[in-house]
Amino acid sequence: MKTVRPAVMIGALLTCVLTLAACTATGDGPSHGADSTQPPKELLDTSTVLFPLETLNEQVIENQKAEFFTHRVDIEPLTVTATVSAEVYSGPGATFAIVDILLTGDAVVVDAQLAHWYRIANNGGYVSALRVTPAGSGGEAGPPDGVIWTTTVTNAGSDAAVDACSGGLTSFTDIWLDTGEPFWAVHSYCGGDAILELDIGQVISVDGAHYAVVSVNDAPLFGSTNNMEGMEGDAFLYTDIITADTARLVGLTETH
């Protein structure tokens, strides 16, 4: 397991993907279209780059949520039981309105899944799969192997790939760490809110490989890779917390 000592270059994700607007080349930040007269990327010190919150575009967010919805799949009706008190939302994410609350032990039938969200058959609300378990499985949270969240890497690229809300993680290619660990990003309103529920010691599955959570750090929403300094991990997760103007970084180490 490694401890991050970030390079000075910050990728577009931590500086402009969450502005939800096109990044533009300036003397203060990175550019995807830099000309040959610019210094090499590793020499650009962007550790203080911050983008104003005024650039957030609510309509773009709504469009991305709509794209996320297209990845919902119907499943065979399944009875699940709440392992803890669980909010039921009008859509697949905590940014939607709360329409109901399941108490510990309450059972409901679900008939569709989108990322880690189940759709409840009788009212169309959504409940997090991290807070329920299939009925008859002994009431333990998560599957028998202890994995509390299963996800996949569905695309790769920079800010546009994250904005595609492809139903899984983006292998983000515009981030440079000194040891080259995988860096997986997803908007919180496109399934990334599962990252907000992770605690040190829990286990998740990414593309079939199991990872333990070994470090967690909240950073400014438009921060830099300097916010990862000292974090442990062989891979990293990133999501935004728009309502709190912060971001969540999670360090992982592969278990088997």
Buried (B, 14 or more C-beta within 10 A) or exposed (E): EBEBEBBBBBBBBBBBBBBBBEBEEEEEBBBBEEEEEEEEBEEBEBBEBEBEEEEBEEEEBEBBBEBBBEBBEEEEEBEBBBBEEBBBBBBBBBBBEEBBEBEEEBEBEBBBBBBBBBBBBEEEBBBBBBBBBEEEBEEEBBEEEBBBBBBEBBBEBBBBBBBBBBBBBBBBBBBBBEEEBBBBBBBBBBBBBBBBBBEEEBBBBBEEEBBBBBBBBBBEBBBBBBBBEEBBBBBBBBBBBBEEEBBBBBBBBBEE
